[in-house]
Amino acid sequence: MKLSEIKQSVTVALMTSIASESEEKSSALLQEVEKQCEVVANYLGEQFMKECMAEAQQCLEDPKRFDQSMEKFKDVGPRFSTEIEEE
């Protein structure tokens, strides 16, 4: 499925879960939504890593790009983050 299709499916599942009078059905739908979100998170994580690897390779092949990347890094630094801010 395409990411947009998964998003639509999850959106409808959430709507159905909220509208459902059956707590059992609602709970089952929410469990499926959680599983689907884990799949999406893994996919996006892999895409992110591939993008970073490609950028690193380009920087290693192009000294100007390398210098630009290192200049940006001075502002960010070697930090680990558990939170993501919107751009």
Buried (B, 14 or more C-beta within 10 A) or exposed (E): EEEEEBEEBBEEBEEEBEEBEEEEEBEBBBEBBEEBEEEBEEEEEEEEEEEEEEEEEEBEEEEEEBEEBEEEEEEEEEEEEEEEEEE
